């Protein structure tokens, strides 16, 4: 079992921080909050790294705990990016944020497909068992 509670807390903290940043960016009083945005983006990088590291051990129960929070973080980040597109001074952050959103969406999809749904798919399990029994060293070159 993966470190579900740690991942869940991490996702929750990022969700709160990203929502807070979105509100600040939307405010006309937003001045020079680039350092806060940089810290948020660094936290998202750490979350992506943790999800990559824990991927082999994530179970359906784990995903049931942090999956909904991950979806909220992704949607909040999308909104934050949309808001930051309107601020010229934040243009440098948009590409990095876009890539992080793509990474989180891909991780979410892969977890659902390979860690949650694949173990339930009997046909896929049968195919994988057949493939693991093949000896590929005897194939013609």
Secondary structure, DSSP 4 states (H G I P E B T S, - for coil): ---HHHHHHHHHHHHHHHHHHHHHHHSTT--S-HHHHHHHHHHHHHHHHHHHHHGGG--HHHHHHHHHHHHHHHHHHHHHHHHHHT-GGGHHHHHHHHHHHHHHHHHHHHIIIIIIIGGG-HHHHHHHHHHHT--GGGS--
